[in-house]
């Protein structure tokens, strides 16, 4: 990340940014800082860059030409200009949109940012109209200039730049991620001024500690920032994932949306039979694998037990590098008819269950970056909905396609290796395996290969050589993630 700051006081910026975590990041070349003194572009010997305002009034106004020249000196050598684009230029002003955590994440996705720091009574409006892309405020109060505000933003944005923090999760999982204040922190000594550290933190039960911290965050936010609590949106990830590839992709997305995701495993039959209701203030992530270009066909219908109340939802169709075809459209049709509003959809590539080559190593680092961008986009859409309401996205495909005949896959049961643990029976998503004989019912089996995945005795195998050969001959070129 390259930060460029146009200012009358370069030392204010340099002394602040080159200190502490951001200073270390500059030293380690995770971020770079260039300050540009606007006075250097004055056209008079006194290096004056301000003048009296037209129409009268108190104070002075910064002239447009020195500001424009300073901007051009950066723009001409910018990464954006090399790509034929306009660099993102942020003007720090109380008249801008109030800076928040989602904006910090969004700005961190850029390769470079230009900050324009005003002073005196402000800057001539004409140059602002020509160069500024974003008007941002750090609060409803007035500062002497934009320098301190620029430093605040650089610090907050830098925390989301990979490698800036020692623990990358620190930027992702902190107090403002879910519009909650952070829980109380304690360190040694265990007793101080007759005040004891809460016992739950001393016993090492991480699940209970996590629950306590969430409870404390909610309590503290309710007491100190009830306005934030109104923006808190619990996230539930409902997924169908027989071989766990979809689940892992869904977890990656959830990590970018919340630090406290709830999971609903619809691979388990009993959870598909239970009606689950969601409120408008929640967010649902619905994730499923793609089978033959379509949503897996189950007797009770996948996602049909979910009920929304104008609840926003995000769709995920994970596939093994061929194509997702109609899956997103099917998911949208099902969930929209049950009270959800589809505000986003993504189709990531995961390992194919019939091929070790297709989707191998996916999601990879490039995919993770796409997930990161997509999660920021979803959070931005949620914020925008506070004023405009949710906007439903369009997805490609046929929402009601004719069922496809899947290519047969030969399955083998090695009885002598079986320990009769019944794992395959219990975990089969469609109840296709007999508890007594352990044989598979061809009429029920959907060839998801979960039985092979969960069999620790390696008593179950399958032969998908014909399907694999066809897929690898036609779909070996790695596809990119698509999102909407």
C-alpha positions in Angstrom: 0.0 0.0 0.0 1.4 3.4 -1.0 0.1 6.5 0.9 0.6 9.9 -0.7 -0.3 12.9 1.5 -0.6 16.4 0.0 -0.1 18.8 3.0 1.3 22.1 4.2 2.9 20.3 7.1 4.8 17.2 6.0 6.5 16.7 9.3 3.2 16.3 11.2 2.5 13.3 8.9 6.0 11.8 8.9 6.5 12.0 12.6 3.2 10.2 13.3 3.2 7.6 10.6 6.9 6.7 11.1 6.1 5.7 14.7 4.9 2.4 16.3 3.1 -0.2 14.2 2.9 2.0 11.0 6.5 3.0 11.4 7.5 -0.7 11.5 5.4 -1.3 8.5 7.2 1.5 6.6 10.5 0.0 7.6 9.5 -3.5 6.5 8.1 -2.1 3.2 4.6 -3.3 3.9 3.4 0.3 3.3 5.1 3.4 1.9 4.6 7.0 2.8 5.2 10.0 0.5 4.5 13.5 1.7 4.1 16.3 -0.8 4.5 19.9 0.4 1.8 21.9 -1.4 3.9 25.1 -0.8 6.6 23.7 -3.2 4.1 24.3 -6.0 3.3 27.9 -5.2 3.8 30.4 -8.1 5.2 33.3 -6.0 8.5 33.9 -4.2 6.9 34.0 -0.8 5.5 30.4 -1.3 2.1 31.6 -0.5 -0.7 29.2 -1.3 -3.8 30.9 0.2 -5.9 34.1 -0.5 -8.9 35.9 0.6 -12.3 34.3 -0.2 -14.6 35.8 -2.8 -17.7 37.2 -1.3 -15.9 38.1 1.9 -15.8 36.2 5.2 -13.3 35.2 7.9 -10.2 33.3 7.2 -8.2 32.4 4.1 -8.8 29.8 1.3 -6.2 27.6 -0.3 -5.7 28.4 -4.0 -6.6 25.8 -6.6 -3.4 25.9 -8.7 -0.8 24.8 -6.1 -3.1 22.0 -4.9 -3.6 20.8 -8.5 0.1 20.9 -9.3 0.9 18.9 -6.1 -1.8 16.4 -7.1 -0.5 16.1 -10.6 3.0 15.5 -9.4 1.7 12.3 -7.7 -0.8 11.3 -10.3 1.7 11.4 -13.1 3.8 8.7 -11.4 0.9 6.7 -9.9 0.0 3.1 -10.4 -3.5 4.1 -11.4 -2.2 6.4 -14.2 0.0 3.6 -15.5 -3.3 1.6 -15.9 -5.1 4.5 -17.5 -7.2 5.1 -14.3 -7.7 8.0 -11.9 -6.1 7.5 -8.5 -8.3 7.6 -5.5 -7.9 10.9 -3.8 -9.4 11.5 -0.3 -10.2 15.0 1.0 -10.4 15.2 4.8 -13.3 17.4 5.7 -16.1 17.6 8.3 -18.5 17.6 5.3 -17.5 14.1 4.3 -18.9 10.7 5.1 -17.9 9.6 8.7 -15.0 7.2 8.6 -15.7 3.7 9.9 -14.3 0.1 10.0 -15.9 -1.0 6.7 -14.4 2.1 5.0 -11.0 1.2 6.4 -11.3 -2.3 4.9 -12.4 -1.0 1.6 -9.6 1.6 1.3 -7.1 -1.1 2.2 -8.0 -3.0 -0.9 -6.5 -0.2 -3.0 -2.8 -0.3 -4.1 -2.4 3.4 -3.4 -4.3 6.3 -1.8 -3.8 10.1 -2.1 -4.8 12.2 1.0 -5.5 15.9 0.5 -5.2 17.9 3.8 -6.9 21.2 3.8 -6.0 24.1 6.1 -7.4 27.6 7.0 -11.0 27.9 5.9 -10.6 25.1 3.3 -9.7 24.7 -0.4 -11.1 26.3 -3.5 -14.1 24.2 -4.6 -13.0 24.1 -8.2 -9.9 22.0 -7.6 -11.8 19.7 -5.3 -14.4 19.0 -8.0 -11.5 18.1 -10.4 -9.3 15.8 -8.3 -11.3 14.4 -5.2 -12.9 11.0 -5.4 -13.9 10.6 -1.7 -14.9 13.2 0.9 -14.2 11.7 4.4 -14.7 13.0 8.0 -13.3 11.4 11.1 -16.1 13.0 13.3 -18.4 15.8 13.7 -16.0 18.4 14.9 -13.5 20.8 13.4 -9.7 20.4 13.4 -7.1 23.0 12.4 -6.2 21.0 9.3 -6.6 17.6 7.7 -3.2 16.2 8.8 -4.3 14.5 12.0 -7.3 13.1 10.3 -5.1 11.7 7.5 -2.9 10.0 10.2 -5.9 8.4 11.8 -7.1 7.0 8.5 -3.6 5.8 7.5 -3.3 3.9 10.9 -6.7 2.3 10.6 -6.3 1.3 6.9 -2.8 0.0 7.5 -4.1 -2.6 10.0 -5.9 -4.3 7.1 -2.8 -4.4 4.8 -1.4 -8.0 4.9 1.8 -8.2 6.9 1.4 -5.0 8.8 0.3 -6.7 12.0 2.1 -9.7 13.4 -1.1 -11.6 13.7 -3.3 -11.0 10.6 -6.4 -12.0 12.6 -5.9 -9.0 14.8 -7.3 -6.6 12.1 -10.1 -9.0 11.2 -11.3 -9.9 14.7 -11.5 -6.8 16.8 -14.1 -4.8 18.5 -15.7 -2.9 15.6 -15.8 -5.9 13.2 -19.4 -6.7 14.3 -20.3 -3.2 15.5 -19.6 -4.2 19.0 -17.3 -2.7 21.6 -14.5 -4.9 22.7 -14.8 -7.0 25.8 -12.7 -6.1 29.0 -9.1 -7.2 29.1 -7.1 -8.5 32.1 -3.5 -9.4 32.8 -1.3 -10.1 35.8 -1.6 -9.9 38.7 -4.6 -12.0 39.2 -5.8 -9.8 42.1 -5.2 -6.0 42.1 -6.7 -3.5 44.6 -8.9 -6.4 45.8 -10.3 -6.8 42.3 -10.3 -10.4 40.9 -9.8 -11.4 37.3 -13.1 -13.2 36.2 -12.8 -16.9 36.9 -13.9 -17.9 33.4 -10.6 -16.5 32.0 -8.5 -18.6 34.4 -9.8 -22.0 33.6 -8.7 -22.5 30.0 -12.1 -23.4 28.5 -11.9 -21.6 25.2 -15.5 -22.1 24.3 -16.7 -20.6 27.6 -14.1 -17.8 27.3 -15.4 -17.0 23.8 -19.0 -17.0 25.0 -18.1 -14.7 28.0 -16.3 -12.3 25.7 -19.3 -12.0 23.3 -21.6 -11.5 26.3 -19.4 -8.8 27.7 -19.1 -7.1 24.3 -22.9 -7.0 23.9 -23.3 -5.7 27.5 -20.6 -3.0 27.1 -22.0 -1.9 23.7 -25.6 -1.7 25.1 -24.3 0.5 28.0 -21.9 2.7 26.1 -22.8 2.7 22.4 -26.4 1.6 21.9 -26.3 3.2 18.5 -23.7 0.6 17.5 -25.8 -2.3 18.8 -28.6 -1.4 16.5 -26.2 -2.0 13.6 -25.0 -5.4 14.9 -26.1 -8.2 12.5 -25.6 -11.8 13.6 -24.3 -14.0 10.8 -25.5 -17.6 10.3 -23.8 -19.8 7.7 -26.1 -22.6 6.5 -24.1 -25.1 4.5 -24.4 -28.5 2.8 -21.0 -30.0 2.4 -20.7 -33.8 2.3 -16.9 -33.8 1.7 -16.2 -30.4 3.5 -14.9 -28.4 0.6 -17.9 -26.1 0.6 -17.7 -25.8 4.3 -14.1 -24.6 4.2 -15.0 -22.0 1.5 -18.0 -20.8 3.5 -15.8 -20.4 6.6 -13.4 -18.2 4.7 -16.2 -15.9 3.7 -17.6 -15.9 7.2 -14.3 -14.8 8.6 -14.5 -11.7 6.5 -18.0 -10.9 7.6 -18.0 -11.5 11.4 -15.9 -12.7 14.3 -18.8 -14.6 15.8 -20.4 -16.7 13.0 -23.0 -19.3 13.7 -23.0 -22.5 11.7 -26.0 -24.6 10.6 -24.8 -27.9 9.0 -27.5 -28.9 6.6 -25.5 -31.9 5.6 -27.1 -33.5 8.7 -30.6 -34.7 8.0 -32.1 -33.7 11.4 -31.1 -30.0 10.8 -32.8 -30.0 7.4 -36.1 -31.1 9.0 -36.1 -28.3 11.6 -37.7 -25.0 10.6 -35.2 -22.1 11.2 -36.5 -18.5 11.3 -34.3 -15.5 10.7 -35.1 -11.8 11.5 -34.5 -8.8 9.3 -31.5 -7.7 11.5 -29.7 -11.0 10.7 -27.6 -12.1 7.8 -27.7 -15.6 6.2 -24.9 -17.1 4.2 -26.3 -20.1 2.2 -23.6 -22.4 0.8 -23.9 -25.5 -1.3 -21.8 -27.6 -3.7 -22.6 -27.8 -7.4 -23.6 -31.3 -8.7 -23.8 -31.4 -12.5 -24.3 -27.7 -12.7 -27.3 -27.7 -10.3 -28.2 -27.6 -6.6 -28.0 -31.1 -5.0 -31.5 -32.6 -5.1 -32.7 -33.8 -1.8 -36.0 -35.4 -0.8 -36.9 -32.5 1.5 -35.2 -29.8 -0.7 -32.1 -28.0 0.3 -32.7 -24.7 2.2 -36.5 -25.2 2.1 -36.6 -25.3 5.9 -35.2 -21.7 6.3 -37.6 -18.8 6.8 -36.6 -15.1 6.5 -38.3 -11.9 7.3 -36.9 -9.6 4.6 -33.6 -11.1 5.8 -30.5 -10.3 3.7 -28.7 -13.4 2.4 -25.5 -14.2 0.5 -25.4 -17.2 -1.8 -22.4 -19.5 -2.4 -22.2 -22.2 -5.0 -18.9 -24.0 -4.7 -17.8 -26.1 -7.6 -14.9 -28.2 -8.9 -13.7 -26.0 -11.8 -16.3 -27.0 -14.5 -19.1 -24.5 -13.9 -21.8 -23.6 -11.5 -24.4 -23.2 -14.3 -27.9 -22.9 -12.7 -27.0 -23.4 -9.0 -27.0 -19.7 -7.9 -30.3 -19.1 -9.7 -31.9 -22.1 -8.0 -30.7 -21.0 -4.6 -32.0 -17.5 -5.1 -35.4 -18.8 -6.2 -35.7 -21.0 -3.1 -34.6 -18.4 -0.6 -36.4 -15.4 -2.1 -39.7 -17.3 -2.0 -39.0 -17.9 1.7 -38.6 -14.3 2.8 -34.9 -13.6 2.1 -33.4 -10.8 0.0 -30.3 -11.9 -2.0 -27.8 -9.1 -1.7 -24.8 -11.0 -3.1 -23.6 -14.2 -4.5 -20.2 -15.9 -5.1 -19.1 -19.0 -6.9 -15.7 -20.2 -5.6 -13.7 -23.1 -6.9 -13.0 -26.1 -4.6 -11.4 -29.5 -5.1 -13.5 -31.7 -7.3 -14.6 -34.9 -5.5 -13.9 -37.0 -8.7 -10.5 -35.5 -9.6 -7.3 -34.7 -7.7 -6.4 -32.2 -10.4 -9.5 -30.1 -10.8 -9.7 -27.4 -8.1 -6.5 -28.7 -6.3 -5.4 -26.3 -3.6 -8.4 -24.1 -4.0 -9.2 -21.7 -2.5 -5.7 -20.4 -2.8 -4.1 -17.1 -1.8 -5.5 -15.3 -4.8 -9.0 -16.7 -3.9 -8.6 -15.4 -0.4 -8.1 -11.9 -1.7 -11.2 -12.3 -3.8 -13.1 -13.4 -0.7 -11.7 -10.4 1.2 -13.0 -8.0 -1.5 -16.3 -9.7 -1.7 -16.9 -9.5 2.1 -16.1 -5.8 2.1 -18.6 -5.4 -0.8 -21.3 -7.2 1.2 -20.6 -5.0 4.3 -20.8 -1.9 2.2 -24.2 -3.0 0.7 -25.5 -3.6 4.2 -24.4 -0.2 5.3 -26.0 1.4 2.2 -29.2 -0.4 2.9 -29.7 1.6 6.1 -30.7 4.6 3.9 -31.8 3.0 0.7 -33.0 -0.5 1.6 -31.6 -3.8 0.3 -31.1 -4.1 -3.4 -31.5 -7.6 -4.8 -28.7 -8.8 -7.1 -29.2 -10.6 -10.3 -27.5 -14.0 -10.8 -27.1 -16.0 -14.0 -28.8 -19.4 -14.7 -32.2 -21.0 -14.8 -33.9 -21.0 -11.4 -36.0 -24.1 -12.4 -33.9 -26.3 -14.6 -34.9 -29.8 -15.7 -33.1 -32.4 -13.5 -29.9 -33.7 -15.1 -29.0 -37.4 -15.2 -25.7 -37.7 -13.4 -23.0 -39.9 -14.9 -22.8 -43.2 -12.9 -20.0 -43.7 -10.5 -19.1 -47.2 -9.5 -18.9 -47.7 -5.7 -17.2 -50.5 -3.8 -17.7 -51.8 -0.3 -14.8 -53.8 1.2 -16.7 -55.7 3.8 -13.6 -57.4 5.4 -12.1 -54.0 6.2 -15.3 -52.7 7.7 -15.4 -52.3 11.5 -19.2 -51.8 11.6 -18.7 -48.3 13.2 -21.9 -47.2 11.4 -20.3 -43.8 10.6 -21.3 -44.1 6.9 -24.9 -44.9 7.9 -25.2 -42.1 10.4 -23.5 -39.4 8.3 -25.0 -40.2 4.8 -26.9 -37.0 3.9 -29.8 -38.9 2.2 -30.1 -42.0 4.4 -29.0 -44.2 1.5 -27.0 -46.8 3.5 -28.8 -49.7 5.3 -28.0 -50.0 9.0 -28.3 -53.8 8.8 -26.5 -54.7 5.5 -24.5 -51.5 5.0 -25.4 -51.7 1.4 -26.1 -48.5 -0.6 -29.5 -47.9 -2.1 -28.9 -46.8 -5.8 -32.3 -45.0 -5.8 -31.4 -42.8 -2.8 -27.6 -42.3 -3.3 -26.5 -39.0 -4.7 -22.9 -40.0 -5.2 -21.6 -37.3 -2.8 -18.9 -39.6 -1.5 -19.4 -38.6 2.1 -19.4 -42.3 3.0 -15.9 -42.6 1.6 -14.8 -39.4 3.3 -15.9 -40.5 6.8 -14.8 -44.2 6.7 -11.7 -44.4 8.8 -11.2 -48.1 7.9 -11.0 -47.3 4.2 -13.8 -49.8 3.6 -15.5 -47.7 1.0 -14.1 -46.7 -2.4 -15.4 -45.5 -5.7 -14.3 -45.6 -9.4 -14.9 -42.3 -11.2 -12.2 -42.9 -13.8 -14.5 -42.3 -16.8 -16.0 -39.1 -15.4 -12.6 -37.9 -14.2 -11.0 -38.4 -17.7 -13.8 -36.4 -19.3 -13.6 -33.6 -16.8 -9.8 -33.4 -16.9 -9.8 -33.4 -20.7 -12.2 -30.6 -20.9 -12.0 -28.4 -17.8 -8.4 -28.4 -16.6 -7.8 -24.7 -17.2 -8.3 -23.0 -13.7 -11.3 -20.8 -13.5 -11.6 -17.6 -11.6 -14.0 -16.9 -8.8 -17.1 -15.0 -9.9 -19.2 -12.8 -7.6 -22.3 -10.6 -8.0 
